[in-house]
Amino acid sequence: MTRLGDLERAVMDVLWDGTSGDTGGGVTVREVADALAGRELAYTTVMTVLDRLAGKGMVEREREGRAWRYRAAATREAHIAQLMLDALDLGGSRDAALVRFARSVTGTEADVLRAALNAQATRAAVPVDEGPDR
């Protein structure tokens, strides 16, 4: 997965966070530009960034009249998780990197990871073809 530049991240934050006009059907270039008004970006700059993000598969777009509506192709959390997995693939020992990561998290973060791993282990332990009705 491609890391995002500063402006790409700002645009994705708008898509991930939504805007006041977003009803779940995505946002227009104008709505993204308005949300980034503090950056004083040209409309065409925002349009170019959205087009490039669509080319990278980060956003999906759908025609609405003469305009496009854009929405994130994946959640922020899914994107971050993929970046973490990509980092593990950079080389060296995945196990060593995971251990080092686990040692660097806070107690609360460790609790979250432990709960997620326990839930994953529980799901993996239940065979798919077995259940109370079988």
KAHUPE-V275479 format. One record per residue. N is the residue number from 1. PHI is phi as a letter, one per 30 degrees, with the letter a starting at -180 (NA if undefined). PSI is psi in whole degrees, -180 to 180 (NA if undefined). OMEGA is omega in radians with two decimals (999 if undefined). Layout:
N,PHI,PSI,OMEGA
N,PHI,PSI,OMEGA
This chain:
1,NA,139,-3.10
2,d,136,3.02
3,d,149,-3.08
4,c,142,3.00
5,d,174,-3.08
6,e,-48,-3.12
7,d,-39,3.08
8,d,-41,3.13
9,d,-41,3.13
10,d,-41,3.11
11,d,-44,3.13
12,d,-36,3.09
13,d,-39,3.09
14,d,-44,-3.14
15,d,-43,-3.13
16,d,-39,-3.10
17,d,-19,-3.08
18,i,168,3.08
19,b,169,-3.09
20,d,-28,-3.12
21,d,-5,-3.07
22,d,123,3.12
23,c,24,-3.14
24,j,-11,-3.14
25,c,13,-3.14
26,j,179,-3.12
27,b,156,3.11
28,d,168,3.06
29,e,-44,-3.13
30,e,-43,-3.14
31,d,-38,3.09
32,d,-45,3.13
33,d,-42,3.12
34,d,-39,3.13
35,d,-25,3.14
36,c,24,-3.04
37,e,-33,-3.14
38,d,-19,-3.13
39,d,-9,3.14
40,h,54,-3.14
41,c,146,3.04
42,d,148,3.10
43,e,-43,-3.10
44,d,-30,3.09
45,d,-47,3.12
46,d,-41,3.13
47,d,-42,3.12
48,d,-43,3.14
49,d,-44,3.12
50,d,-40,3.11
51,d,-42,3.12
52,d,-39,3.09
53,d,-35,3.07
54,d,-41,3.11
55,d,-31,3.12
56,d,-6,-3.12
57,i,10,-3.13
58,d,-29,3.14
59,b,154,3.03
60,c,148,3.13
61,b,153,-3.11
62,b,137,3.13
63,d,137,3.01
64,b,97,-3.04
65,i,-125,3.12
66,c,-8,-3.08
67,c,167,3.02
68,c,145,2.97
69,c,131,-3.09
70,c,145,3.01
71,b,153,3.14
72,d,138,3.13
73,d,-25,3.13
74,b,163,3.12
75,d,162,3.06
76,e,-42,-3.11
77,d,-41,3.10
78,d,-39,3.12
79,d,-47,-3.12
80,d,-42,3.11
81,d,-41,3.13
82,d,-39,3.07
83,d,-40,3.13
84,d,-43,3.11
85,d,-40,3.09
86,d,-39,3.12
87,d,-38,3.10
88,d,-26,-3.12
89,d,0,-3.08
90,d,-17,3.11
91,k,175,-3.12
92,i,-161,-3.08
93,c,118,3.06
94,d,-41,-3.14
95,e,-47,-3.13
96,d,-40,3.13
97,d,-41,3.11
98,d,-41,3.12
99,d,-44,3.13
100,d,-41,3.10
101,d,-46,-3.11
102,d,-35,3.13
103,d,-17,-3.07
104,c,-9,-3.10
105,d,158,3.10
106,d,171,3.11
107,e,-43,3.12
108,d,-43,3.11
109,d,-38,3.09
110,d,-40,3.10
111,d,-42,3.12
112,d,-46,3.12
113,d,-43,-3.14
114,d,-45,3.14
115,d,-41,3.14
116,d,-42,3.12
117,d,-39,3.09
118,d,-43,3.12
119,d,-40,3.12
120,d,-42,3.14
121,d,-39,3.13
122,d,-44,3.12
123,d,-39,-3.12
124,d,-25,-3.08
125,d,-16,-3.12
126,c,112,3.12
127,d,142,-3.10
128,d,-37,-3.04
129,d,3,3.11
130,c,149,3.12
131,a,-179,-3.06
132,d,-23,-3.09
133,c,1,-3.05
134,c,NA,999
